[in-house]
Amino acid sequence: MELDSIDRRILGVLQKAGRISNAELSDRVNLSPSACHRRVQRLEAEGFIKDYVALLDARKMGCPTTVFVEITLSGQADEVLEAFEREVALVPDVLECHLMAGKSDYLLKVVAENTEDFARIHRQYLARLPGVQGMQSSFALRTVFKTTALPV
């Protein structure tokens, strides 16, 4: 499916205001409500819209500390990668896990209450992940910019 300019406008609005009513969305993209609704349904069916979520405030939820953890594995065999990926997905404090090119194999985004809580997460989960040879953790001092919106 090819996206046209109206589809892109719909996606742009929904990324920033996911709870917007169809009537308001149709006004913002200059489309009739029924045509707008059909387009949104098509974008959902085609997988351009994966889900609708509430974005929570990490500070208010008690986990204001963000730590980026670089993981180096003992090997690159499929079974090593698969075992690591299967287990890291079960760690509740890991928000993101990326397979990387470069000096480390994976980059994790972890949230914690504070440094002591991260030490607990490290001991209880990260140090026990299969195939881990080394870890380098970097604490974010302040979030300068953050968005979930993709360019459309």
DSSP file (Angstrom, degrees, kcal/mol; ACC not computed):
  #  RESIDUE AA STRUCTURE BP1 BP2  ACC     N-H-->O    O-->H-N    N-H-->O    O-->H-N    TCO  KAPPA ALPHA  PHI   PSI    X-CA   Y-CA   Z-CA
    1    1 A M              0   0    0      0, 0.0     2,-0.4     0, 0.0     0, 0.0   0.000 360.0 360.0 360.0 134.3    0.0    0.0    0.0
    2    2 A E        -     0   0    0      0, 0.0     2,-0.4     0, 0.0     0, 0.0  -0.814 360.0-132.3 -97.5 133.6    1.3    3.4   -0.9
    3    3 A L        -     0   0    0     -2,-0.4     2,-0.2     4,-0.1     0, 0.0  -0.707  21.0-161.7 -85.5 131.5    0.7    6.3    1.5
    4    4 A D     >  -     0   0    0     -2,-0.4     4,-2.2     1,-0.0     5,-0.2  -0.458  39.3 -89.7-100.5-177.5   -0.6    9.6    0.0
    5    5 A S  H  > S+     0   0    0      1,-0.2     4,-2.0     2,-0.2     5,-0.1   0.829 126.4  52.0 -65.2 -32.4   -0.5   13.0    1.6
    6    6 A I  H  > S+     0   0    0      2,-0.2     4,-2.6     1,-0.2    -1,-0.2   0.925 108.9  50.0 -69.6 -43.9   -3.8   12.6    3.4
    7    7 A D  H  > S+     0   0    0      1,-0.2     4,-2.7     2,-0.2    -2,-0.2   0.921 111.4  50.0 -56.8 -44.1   -2.7    9.3    4.9
    8    8 A R  H  X S+     0   0    0     -4,-2.2     4,-2.4     2,-0.2    -1,-0.2   0.882 109.8  49.6 -64.8 -38.9    0.5   11.0    6.1
    9    9 A R  H  X S+     0   0    0     -4,-2.0     4,-2.3     2,-0.2    -1,-0.2   0.920 111.0  50.3 -65.1 -42.6   -1.5   13.9    7.7
   10   10 A I  H  X S+     0   0    0     -4,-2.6     4,-2.7     1,-0.2    -2,-0.2   0.942 112.5  46.5 -59.0 -48.5   -3.7   11.3    9.5
   11   11 A L  H  X S+     0   0    0     -4,-2.7     4,-2.1     1,-0.2    -1,-0.2   0.886 110.5  53.3 -62.5 -39.9   -0.6    9.5   10.8
   12   12 A G  H  X S+     0   0    0     -4,-2.4     4,-0.9     2,-0.2    -1,-0.2   0.916 112.6  43.4 -61.5 -44.2    1.0   12.7   11.8
   13   13 A V  H >X S+     0   0    0     -4,-2.3     4,-2.1     1,-0.2     3,-0.7   0.931 113.4  50.8 -67.4 -46.2   -2.0   13.8   13.9
   14   14 A L  H 3< S+     0   0    0     -4,-2.7    -2,-0.2     1,-0.2    -1,-0.2   0.826 103.9  59.0 -64.8 -31.3   -2.6   10.4   15.4
   15   15 A Q  H 3< S+     0   0    0     -4,-2.1    -1,-0.2    -5,-0.2     3,-0.2   0.829 117.0  32.8 -65.0 -30.0    1.1   10.1   16.5
   16   16 A K  H << S+     0   0    0     -4,-0.9    -2,-0.2    -3,-0.7    -1,-0.2   0.674 134.5  25.3-100.0 -20.2    0.7   13.3   18.6
   17   17 A A    ><  +     0   0    0     -4,-2.1     3,-1.7    -5,-0.1    -1,-0.2  -0.525  64.2 166.2-144.5  70.2   -3.0   13.0   19.7
   18   18 A G  T 3  S+     0   0    0      1,-0.3    -4,-0.1    -3,-0.2    -1,-0.1   0.685  76.2  55.8 -64.5 -20.3   -3.9    9.3   19.6
   19   19 A R  T 3  S+     0   0    0      2,-0.0    -1,-0.3    -5,-0.0    -5,-0.1   0.321  77.3 130.1 -95.4   8.8   -7.2    9.9   21.6
   20   20 A I    <   -     0   0    0     -3,-1.7     2,-0.1    -7,-0.1    -3,-0.0  -0.302  62.8-112.4 -62.4 143.8   -8.5   12.4   19.1
   21   21 A S     >  -     0   0    0      1,-0.1     4,-2.7     4,-0.0     5,-0.2  -0.378  21.2-116.4 -73.3 157.8  -12.1   11.8   18.0
   22   22 A N  H  > S+     0   0    0      1,-0.2     4,-2.8     2,-0.2     5,-0.2   0.870 116.5  55.3 -61.8 -36.5  -12.7   10.9   14.4
   23   23 A A  H  > S+     0   0    0      2,-0.2     4,-1.7     1,-0.2    -1,-0.2   0.930 111.1  43.2 -62.9 -45.3  -14.7   14.1   13.9
   24   24 A E  H  > S+     0   0    0      2,-0.2     4,-2.3     1,-0.2    -2,-0.2   0.902 114.3  51.2 -66.9 -41.7  -11.8   16.2   15.1
   25   25 A L  H  X S+     0   0    0     -4,-2.7     4,-1.8     1,-0.2    -2,-0.2   0.931 108.6  50.7 -60.4 -46.1   -9.3   14.2   13.1
   26   26 A S  H  <>S+     0   0    0     -4,-2.8     5,-2.5     1,-0.2     4,-0.4   0.871 110.2  50.7 -62.5 -36.0  -11.4   14.6   10.0
   27   27 A D  H ><5S+     0   0    0     -4,-1.7     3,-0.8     3,-0.2    -1,-0.2   0.920 109.5  50.5 -63.7 -43.7  -11.5   18.4   10.5
   28   28 A R  H 3<5S+     0   0    0     -4,-2.3    -2,-0.2     1,-0.2    -1,-0.2   0.803 117.9  37.7 -67.8 -28.9   -7.7   18.5   10.9
   29   29 A V  T 3<5S-     0   0    0     -4,-1.8    -1,-0.2    -5,-0.2    -2,-0.2   0.333 109.9-118.7-105.3   7.3   -7.0   16.6    7.7
   30   30 A N  T < 5S+     0   0    0     -3,-0.8     2,-0.3    -4,-0.4    -3,-0.2   0.948  70.2 124.2  57.1  56.0   -9.9   18.2    5.7
   31   31 A L      < -     0   0    0     -5,-2.5    -1,-0.2    -6,-0.1    -2,-0.1  -0.951  68.3 -96.2-138.7 155.5  -11.8   15.0    5.0
   32   32 A S     >  -     0   0    0     -2,-0.3     4,-2.7     1,-0.1     5,-0.2  -0.430  39.0-115.1 -68.2 151.4  -15.3   13.8    5.7
   33   33 A P  H  > S+     0   0    0      0, 0.0     4,-2.5     0, 0.0     5,-0.2   0.885 115.0  49.0 -56.4 -40.6  -15.7   11.8    8.9
   34   34 A S  H  > S+     0   0    0      2,-0.2     4,-2.2     1,-0.2     5,-0.2   0.917 113.1  45.9 -68.4 -41.8  -16.7    8.6    7.1
   35   35 A A  H  > S+     0   0    0      2,-0.2     4,-2.0     1,-0.2    -1,-0.2   0.891 113.6  50.5 -66.2 -38.8  -13.8    8.9    4.6
   36   36 A C  H  X S+     0   0    0     -4,-2.7     4,-2.5     2,-0.2    -2,-0.2   0.923 109.6  50.4 -63.9 -44.8  -11.4    9.6    7.5
   37   37 A H  H  X S+     0   0    0     -4,-2.5     4,-2.4    -5,-0.2    -2,-0.2   0.905 109.5  50.9 -61.1 -42.6  -12.7    6.6    9.4
   38   38 A R  H  X S+     0   0    0     -4,-2.2     4,-2.2     1,-0.2    -1,-0.2   0.902 110.5  49.5 -62.1 -40.9  -12.2    4.3    6.4
   39   39 A R  H  X S+     0   0    0     -4,-2.0     4,-2.7     2,-0.2    -2,-0.2   0.920 110.3  49.5 -65.1 -43.5   -8.7    5.5    5.9
   40   40 A V  H  X S+     0   0    0     -4,-2.5     4,-2.2     1,-0.2    -2,-0.2   0.921 111.1  50.1 -61.7 -43.4   -7.8    5.0    9.6
   41   41 A Q  H  X S+     0   0    0     -4,-2.4     4,-2.7     1,-0.2    -1,-0.2   0.897 111.7  48.4 -60.8 -40.4   -9.2    1.5    9.4
   42   42 A R  H  X S+     0   0    0     -4,-2.2     4,-2.5     2,-0.2     6,-0.2   0.903 110.1  51.2 -66.8 -41.5   -7.2    0.8    6.3
   43   43 A L  H  <>S+     0   0    0     -4,-2.7     6,-1.7     2,-0.2     5,-1.6   0.860 113.3  46.3 -64.2 -35.3   -4.0    2.1    8.0
   44   44 A E  H ><5S+     0   0    0     -4,-2.2     3,-1.2     4,-0.2    -2,-0.2   0.935 113.0  48.4 -69.0 -47.7   -4.7   -0.2   10.9
   45   45 A A  H 3<5S+     0   0    0     -4,-2.7    -2,-0.2     1,-0.3    -1,-0.2   0.852 110.9  50.7 -62.9 -36.1   -5.4   -3.2    8.8
   46   46 A E  T 3<5S-     0   0    0     -4,-2.5    -1,-0.3    -5,-0.2    -2,-0.2   0.512 116.4-114.7 -81.9  -4.5   -2.3   -2.6    6.7
   47   47 A G  T < 5S+     0   0    0     -3,-1.2    -3,-0.2    -4,-0.3    -2,-0.1   0.525  84.0 119.2  86.5   5.8   -0.1   -2.4    9.8
   48   48 A F  S   <S+     0   0    0     -5,-1.6     2,-0.7    -6,-0.2    -4,-0.2   0.893  80.3  47.9 -68.4 -37.8    0.9    1.3    9.5
   49   49 A I  S    S+     0   0    0     -6,-1.7    -2,-0.3     1,-0.2    -1,-0.2  -0.919  72.0 176.8-101.1 112.4   -0.8    1.9   12.9
   50   50 A K        -     0   0    0     -2,-0.7     2,-0.3     1,-0.3    -1,-0.2   0.864  57.0 -32.0 -84.7 -38.4    0.3   -0.9   15.2
   51   51 A D        -     0   0    0      2,-0.0     2,-0.4    -4,-0.0    -1,-0.3  -0.973  49.7-114.0-168.7 170.5   -1.4    0.1   18.4
   52   52 A Y        +     0   0    0     -2,-0.3     2,-0.3    -3,-0.1    -3,-0.0  -0.995  40.6 171.3-121.9 131.5   -2.7    2.9   20.6
   53   53 A V        -     0   0    0     -2,-0.4     2,-0.5     2,-0.0   -35,-0.1  -0.894  35.2-119.5-136.8 163.2   -1.0    3.4   23.9
   54   54 A A        -     0   0    0     -2,-0.3     2,-0.6   -36,-0.0    -2,-0.0  -0.925  28.3-140.0-100.0 129.4   -0.9    5.8   26.9
   55   55 A L        -     0   0    0     -2,-0.5     2,-0.2     2,-0.0    -2,-0.0  -0.820  21.5-150.3 -92.3 119.6    2.6    7.3   27.4
   56   56 A L        -     0   0    0     -2,-0.6     2,-0.7     1,-0.1     3,-0.1  -0.556  18.0-112.2 -92.2 153.6    3.3    7.4   31.2
   57   57 A D     >  -     0   0    0     -2,-0.2     4,-1.7     1,-0.2     5,-0.2  -0.763  23.1-155.5 -83.9 112.4    5.5    9.9   33.0
   58   58 A A  T  4>S+     0   0    0     -2,-0.7     5,-2.8     1,-0.2     4,-0.2   0.863  91.6  53.2 -59.4 -39.1    8.5    7.9   34.2
   59   59 A R  T >45S+     0   0    0      1,-0.2     3,-1.4     3,-0.2    -1,-0.2   0.936 110.8  45.3 -63.3 -47.0    9.2   10.3   37.1
   60   60 A K  T 345S+     0   0    0      1,-0.3    -1,-0.2     2,-0.1    -2,-0.2   0.772 109.3  57.2 -68.5 -25.0    5.7   10.1   38.4
   61   61 A M  T 3<5S-     0   0    0     -4,-1.7    -1,-0.3     2,-0.1    -2,-0.2   0.429 121.6-107.2 -85.5   1.3    5.7    6.3   38.0
   62   62 A G  T < 5S+     0   0    0     -3,-1.4    -3,-0.2    -4,-0.2    -2,-0.1   0.653  95.0  97.3  86.6  15.6    8.8    6.2   40.3
   63   63 A C      < +     0   0    0     -5,-2.8    50,-0.2    -6,-0.2    -4,-0.1  -0.536  31.1 148.0-134.5  71.7   11.5    5.4   37.7
   64   64 A P        +     0   0    0      0, 0.0     2,-0.5     0, 0.0    49,-0.2   0.577  47.8  92.7 -80.6  -9.3   13.1    8.7   36.8
   65   65 A T  E     -A  112   0A   0     47,-2.3    47,-2.4    -7,-0.1     2,-0.5  -0.759  56.4-166.4 -93.2 124.1   16.6    7.2   36.1
   66   66 A T  E     -A  111   0A   0     -2,-0.5    74,-2.8    74,-0.4     2,-0.4  -0.931   5.6-174.2-109.8 131.1   17.4    6.1   32.6
   67   67 A V  E     -AB 110 139A   0     43,-3.0    43,-3.0    -2,-0.5     2,-0.6  -0.987  14.8-151.6-126.7 131.8   20.4    3.9   32.0
   68   68 A F  E     -AB 109 138A   0     70,-3.0    70,-2.6    -2,-0.4     2,-0.5  -0.910  17.5-164.1-101.8 125.0   21.7    2.8   28.6
   69   69 A V  E     -AB 108 137A   0     39,-2.3    39,-2.8    -2,-0.6     2,-0.5  -0.942   9.1-154.6-118.2 120.9   23.5   -0.6   28.8
   70   70 A E  E     -AB 107 136A   0     66,-3.2    66,-2.1    -2,-0.5     2,-0.5  -0.824  16.3-160.9 -91.9 128.1   25.8   -1.9   26.1
   71   71 A I  E     -AB 106 135A   0     35,-2.8    34,-2.2    -2,-0.5    35,-2.1  -0.927   9.7-165.5-114.5 131.4   26.0   -5.7   26.1
   72   72 A T  E     - B   0 134A   0     62,-2.8    61,-3.2    -2,-0.5    62,-2.1  -0.974  16.0-148.6-112.8 128.7   28.8   -7.7   24.5
   73   73 A L  E     - B   0 132A   0     -2,-0.5    59,-0.2    59,-0.3    58,-0.1  -0.515  21.7-119.6 -94.1 163.5   28.0  -11.4   24.1
   74   74 A S  S    S-     0   0    0     57,-2.8     2,-0.3    -2,-0.2    58,-0.1   0.657  91.9  -2.0 -74.7 -16.2   30.5  -14.3   24.2
   75   75 A G        -     0   0    0     56,-0.3    -1,-0.1     2,-0.1    -2,-0.1  -0.976  57.0-126.7-164.4 172.0   29.6  -15.3   20.6
   76   76 A Q        +     0   0    0     -2,-0.3    -1,-0.0     4,-0.1     5,-0.0   0.232  58.0 133.4-113.2  10.8   27.4  -14.5   17.6
   77   77 A A    >>  -     0   0    0      1,-0.1     4,-2.3     4,-0.1     3,-0.7  -0.303  67.4-115.8 -63.7 148.3   25.9  -17.9   17.0
   78   78 A D  H 3> S+     0   0    0      1,-0.3     4,-3.0     2,-0.2     5,-0.2   0.872 115.1  53.8 -53.1 -41.8   22.2  -17.9   16.4
   79   79 A E  H 3> S+     0   0    0      2,-0.2     4,-2.0     1,-0.2    -1,-0.3   0.844 108.6  49.4 -66.9 -31.8   21.5  -19.9   19.5
   80   80 A V  H <> S+     0   0    0     -3,-0.7     4,-2.2     2,-0.2    -2,-0.2   0.935 114.5  44.4 -69.2 -47.2   23.4  -17.4   21.7
   81   81 A L  H  X S+     0   0    0     -4,-2.3     4,-2.8     1,-0.2     5,-0.2   0.924 114.7  48.8 -62.6 -45.6   21.6  -14.4   20.2
   82   82 A E  H  X S+     0   0    0     -4,-3.0     4,-2.3    -5,-0.2    -1,-0.2   0.896 111.0  49.5 -63.7 -41.4   18.2  -16.2   20.5
   83   83 A A  H  X S+     0   0    0     -4,-2.0     4,-1.9    -5,-0.2    -1,-0.2   0.919 113.4  46.7 -64.5 -43.2   18.7  -17.2   24.1
   84   84 A F  H  X S+     0   0    0     -4,-2.2     4,-3.0     1,-0.2     5,-0.3   0.952 113.8  47.3 -62.2 -49.7   19.8  -13.6   25.0
   85   85 A E  H  X S+     0   0    0     -4,-2.8     4,-1.4     1,-0.2    -2,-0.2   0.870 110.9  51.8 -62.3 -38.3   16.8  -12.1   23.2
   86   86 A R  H  < S+     0   0    0     -4,-2.3     4,-0.3    -5,-0.2    -1,-0.2   0.919 116.3  39.7 -63.5 -44.2   14.3  -14.5   24.7
   87   87 A E  H >< S+     0   0    0     -4,-1.9     3,-1.5     1,-0.2     4,-0.3   0.881 110.9  55.1 -77.1 -39.5   15.5  -13.8   28.3
   88   88 A V  H >< S+     0   0    0     -4,-3.0     3,-1.4     1,-0.3     6,-0.2   0.833  99.1  63.9 -65.6 -29.5   16.1  -10.0   28.0
   89   89 A A  T 3< S+     0   0    0     -4,-1.4    -1,-0.3    -5,-0.3    -2,-0.2   0.692  98.0  57.7 -65.4 -17.1   12.5   -9.6   26.8
   90   90 A L  T <  S+     0   0    0     -3,-1.5    -1,-0.3    -4,-0.3    -2,-0.2   0.525  78.1 103.0 -90.3  -7.5   11.4  -10.9   30.3
   91   91 A V    X   -     0   0    0     -3,-1.4     3,-1.4    -4,-0.3    34,-0.0  -0.679  62.1-154.4 -80.5 115.6   13.2   -8.2   32.2
   92   92 A P  T 3  S+     0   0    0      0, 0.0    -1,-0.2     0, 0.0    -4,-0.0   0.750  88.5  55.0 -65.9 -24.3   10.5   -5.8   33.3
   93   93 A D  T 3  S+     0   0    0     17,-0.1    18,-2.3    28,-0.1     2,-0.7   0.533  84.6  95.0 -88.4  -6.4   12.8   -2.7   33.6
   94   94 A V  E <   +C  110   0A   0     -3,-1.4    16,-0.2    16,-0.2     3,-0.1  -0.776  45.7 176.5 -88.8 117.0   14.1   -3.0   30.1
   95   95 A L  E     +     0   0A   0     14,-2.9     2,-0.3    -2,-0.7    -1,-0.2   0.805  67.2  15.8 -87.5 -33.1   12.1   -0.7   27.8
   96   96 A E  E     -C  109   0A   0     13,-1.3    13,-2.2     2,-0.0     2,-0.4  -0.991  54.9-171.0-143.4 148.2   14.1   -1.3   24.6
   97   97 A C  E     -C  108   0A   0     -2,-0.3     2,-0.4    11,-0.2    11,-0.2  -0.968  12.3-173.9-140.4 123.8   16.6   -3.8   23.3
   98   98 A H  E     -C  107   0A   0      9,-2.3     9,-2.1    -2,-0.4     2,-0.4  -0.970  24.0-134.2-123.5 130.3   18.5   -3.2   20.0
   99   99 A L  E     -C  106   0A   0     -2,-0.4     2,-0.3     7,-0.2     7,-0.3  -0.711  39.8-155.7 -75.6 128.9   20.8   -5.5   18.2
  100  100 A M        -     0   0    0      5,-3.5     2,-0.4    -2,-0.4    -1,-0.0  -0.714  23.1-139.6-114.5 156.6   23.8   -3.3   17.2
  101  101 A A  S    S+     0   0    0     -2,-0.3     2,-0.3     2,-0.0     3,-0.2  -0.915  73.8  43.2-102.0 140.9   26.5   -3.1   14.7
  102  102 A G  S    S-     0   0    0     -2,-0.4    -2,-0.1     1,-0.2     0, 0.0  -0.910 113.7 -23.9 125.3-154.8   29.8   -1.9   16.2
  103  103 A K  S    S+     0   0    0     -2,-0.3     2,-0.3   -31,-0.0    -1,-0.2   0.799 122.0  50.5 -73.3 -29.3   31.7   -2.7   19.4
  104  104 A S        -     0   0    0     -3,-0.2   -32,-0.2     1,-0.1     3,-0.1  -0.764  69.3-145.0-107.2 157.8   28.7   -3.9   21.4
  105  105 A D  S    S+     0   0    0    -34,-2.2    -5,-3.5    -2,-0.3     2,-0.3   0.852  80.4  19.2 -86.7 -37.7   26.2   -6.5   20.4
  106  106 A Y  E     -AC  71  99A   0    -35,-2.1   -35,-2.8    -7,-0.3     2,-0.4  -0.957  57.5-153.7-135.0 151.4   23.1   -5.0   22.1
  107  107 A L  E     -AC  70  98A   0     -9,-2.1    -9,-2.3    -2,-0.3     2,-0.4  -0.995  18.5-165.9-123.6 124.4   22.0   -1.7   23.5
  108  108 A L  E     -AC  69  97A   0    -39,-2.8   -39,-2.3    -2,-0.4     2,-0.6  -0.849  15.0-149.5-109.5 144.8   19.4   -1.7   26.3
  109  109 A K  E     -AC  68  96A   0    -13,-2.2   -14,-2.9    -2,-0.4   -13,-1.3  -0.973  27.0-177.8-109.8 118.2   17.3    1.2   27.6
  110  110 A V  E     -AC  67  94A   0    -43,-3.0   -43,-3.0    -2,-0.6     2,-0.4  -0.912  15.6-152.6-120.4 141.2   16.6    0.5   31.3
  111  111 A V  E     +A   66   0A   0    -18,-2.3     2,-0.3    -2,-0.4   -45,-0.2  -0.902  21.1 166.7-112.6 146.6   14.5    2.5   33.8
  112  112 A A  E     -A   65   0A   0    -47,-2.4   -47,-2.3    -2,-0.4     3,-0.1  -0.954  45.6-117.5-149.5 164.3   15.1    2.5   37.5
  113  113 A E  S    S-     0   0    0     -2,-0.3     2,-0.3   -50,-0.2    -1,-0.1   0.903  89.1 -41.2 -69.7 -41.9   14.2    4.4   40.7
  114  114 A N  S  > S-     0   0    0    -49,-0.1     4,-2.2   -51,-0.1    -1,-0.2  -0.893  77.3 -65.9-168.5-171.4   17.8    5.4   41.3
  115  115 A T  H  > S+     0   0    0     -2,-0.3     4,-2.2     1,-0.2     5,-0.1   0.872 129.4  53.1 -66.1 -36.2   21.4    4.0   41.2
  116  116 A E  H  > S+     0   0    0      2,-0.2     4,-1.8     1,-0.2    -1,-0.2   0.903 109.1  49.3 -64.9 -39.5   20.6    1.5   44.0
  117  117 A D  H  > S+     0   0    0      1,-0.2     4,-2.4     2,-0.2    -2,-0.2   0.897 109.2  52.1 -66.2 -39.0   17.6    0.2   42.1
  118  118 A F  H  X S+     0   0    0     -4,-2.2     4,-2.9     1,-0.2    -1,-0.2   0.898 105.5  55.3 -63.7 -37.7   19.8   -0.1   39.0
  119  119 A A  H  X S+     0   0    0     -4,-2.2     4,-2.5     2,-0.2    -1,-0.2   0.901 108.6  48.8 -59.4 -39.9   22.3   -2.1   41.0
  120  120 A R  H  X S+     0   0    0     -4,-1.8     4,-3.4     2,-0.2     5,-0.3   0.935 111.6  48.3 -63.0 -47.1   19.5   -4.5   42.0
  121  121 A I  H  X>S+     0   0    0     -4,-2.4     4,-2.4     1,-0.2     5,-1.7   0.904 112.1  50.6 -60.1 -42.3   18.3   -4.8   38.3
  122  122 A H  H  <>S+     0   0    0     -4,-2.9     5,-3.0     3,-0.2     6,-0.3   0.944 117.1  38.7 -60.8 -50.0   21.9   -5.5   37.3
  123  123 A R  H  <5S+     0   0    0     -4,-2.5    -2,-0.2    -5,-0.2    -1,-0.2   0.932 122.1  41.6 -66.5 -46.8   22.4   -8.2   39.9
  124  124 A Q  H  <5S-     0   0    0     -4,-3.4    -2,-0.2    -5,-0.2    -3,-0.2   0.826 136.0  -0.1 -75.3 -33.1   19.0   -9.8   39.6
  125  125 A Y  T ><5S+     0   0    0     -4,-2.4     3,-1.1    -5,-0.3     4,-0.4   0.753 122.7  49.7-122.1 -61.7   18.6   -9.7   35.8
  126  126 A L  G > <S+     0   0    0     -5,-1.7     3,-1.4     1,-0.3    -4,-0.2   0.882 109.4  50.7 -62.5 -43.8   21.3   -8.3   33.6
  127  127 A A  G 3 <S+     0   0    0     -5,-3.0    -1,-0.3     1,-0.3    -4,-0.1   0.688 110.8  52.8 -66.9 -16.9   24.2  -10.2   35.1
  128  128 A R  G <  S+     0   0    0     -3,-1.1    -1,-0.3    -6,-0.3    -2,-0.2   0.414  78.1 120.2 -99.7   0.5   22.3  -13.4   34.7
  129  129 A L  S X  S-     0   0    0     -3,-1.4     3,-1.2    -4,-0.4   -45,-0.1  -0.412  73.5-100.8 -66.5 141.6   21.4  -13.0   31.0
  130  130 A P  T 3  S+     0   0    0      0, 0.0    -1,-0.1     0, 0.0   -42,-0.1  -0.356  97.7  10.0 -68.0 139.1   22.7  -15.9   28.9
  131  131 A G  T 3  S+     0   0    0      1,-0.2   -57,-2.8   -58,-0.1     2,-0.4   0.459  81.6 151.7  81.3   2.1   25.9  -15.4   26.8
  132  132 A V  E <   +B   73   0A   0     -3,-1.2   -59,-0.3   -59,-0.2    -1,-0.2  -0.532  14.1 167.9 -74.7 124.7   26.9  -12.0   28.4
  133  133 A Q  E     +     0   0A   0    -61,-3.2     2,-0.3    -2,-0.4   -60,-0.2   0.744  65.7   0.6-100.6 -35.5   30.6  -11.4   28.3
  134  134 A G  E     -B   72   0A   0    -62,-2.1   -62,-2.8     2,-0.0    -1,-0.4  -0.997  55.1-159.9-155.9 156.1   30.7   -7.7   29.2
  135  135 A M  E     -B   71   0A   0     -2,-0.3     2,-0.4   -64,-0.2   -64,-0.2  -0.997   2.2-170.0-139.2 142.3   28.5   -4.8   30.1
  136  136 A Q  E     -B   70   0A   0    -66,-2.1   -66,-3.2    -2,-0.3     2,-0.4  -0.981  14.4-161.9-131.4 119.5   29.0   -1.0   30.0
  137  137 A S  E     -B   69   0A   0     -2,-0.4     2,-0.4   -68,-0.2   -68,-0.2  -0.852   6.6-171.6-107.7 137.0   26.3    1.2   31.7
  138  138 A S  E     -B   68   0A   0    -70,-2.6   -70,-3.0    -2,-0.4     2,-0.4  -0.993  15.2-143.2-127.8 125.0   25.8    4.9   31.1
  139  139 A F  E     -B   67   0A   0     -2,-0.4     2,-0.4   -72,-0.2   -72,-0.2  -0.731  16.4-129.1 -89.0 130.3   23.4    6.9   33.2
  140  140 A A        -     0   0    0    -74,-2.8   -74,-0.4    -2,-0.4     3,-0.1  -0.652  15.1-164.0 -75.8 128.6   21.4    9.7   31.5
  141  141 A L  S    S-     0   0    0     -2,-0.4     2,-0.3     1,-0.3    -1,-0.2   0.850  71.7 -10.2 -80.6 -36.5   21.8   12.9   33.4
  142  142 A R        -     0   0    0    -76,-0.0     2,-0.7   -77,-0.0    -1,-0.3  -0.956  65.3-118.9-162.3 141.0   18.8   14.6   31.7
  143  143 A T        +     0   0    0     -2,-0.3     3,-0.1     1,-0.2    -3,-0.0  -0.782  28.2 179.4 -85.3 116.9   16.5   14.0   28.8
  144  144 A V        +     0   0    0     -2,-0.7     2,-0.3     1,-0.3    -1,-0.2   0.860  69.1   1.7 -84.2 -39.8   17.0   16.8   26.3
  145  145 A F        +     0   0    0      2,-0.0    -1,-0.3     0, 0.0     2,-0.3  -0.990  64.0 169.9-151.8 138.7   14.6   15.6   23.7
  146  146 A K        +     0   0    0     -2,-0.3     2,-0.3    -3,-0.1    -3,-0.0  -0.959   5.9 160.3-153.3 133.7   12.3   12.6   23.4
  147  147 A T        -     0   0    0     -2,-0.3    -2,-0.0     1,-0.1     0, 0.0  -0.985  31.5-159.9-147.3 157.0    9.6   11.7   20.9
  148  148 A T        +     0   0    0     -2,-0.3     2,-0.5  -133,-0.1    -1,-0.1   0.394  64.9 109.6-109.2  -4.3    7.7    8.7   19.8
  149  149 A A        -     0   0    0   -133,-0.0  -137,-0.1     1,-0.0     3,-0.0  -0.609  58.2-148.8 -81.8 124.0    6.6   10.3   16.5
  150  150 A L        -     0   0    0     -2,-0.5     2,-0.3     1,-0.1  -135,-0.1  -0.567  32.2 -96.9 -81.2 151.4    8.2    9.1   13.3
  151  151 A P              0   0    0      0, 0.0    -1,-0.1     0, 0.0  -139,-0.0  -0.556 360.0 360.0 -67.9 130.4    8.7   11.5   10.4
  152  152 A V              0   0    0     -2,-0.3  -140,-0.1  -144,-0.1  -141,-0.1   0.394 360.0 360.0-118.5 360.0    5.8   11.1    8.0
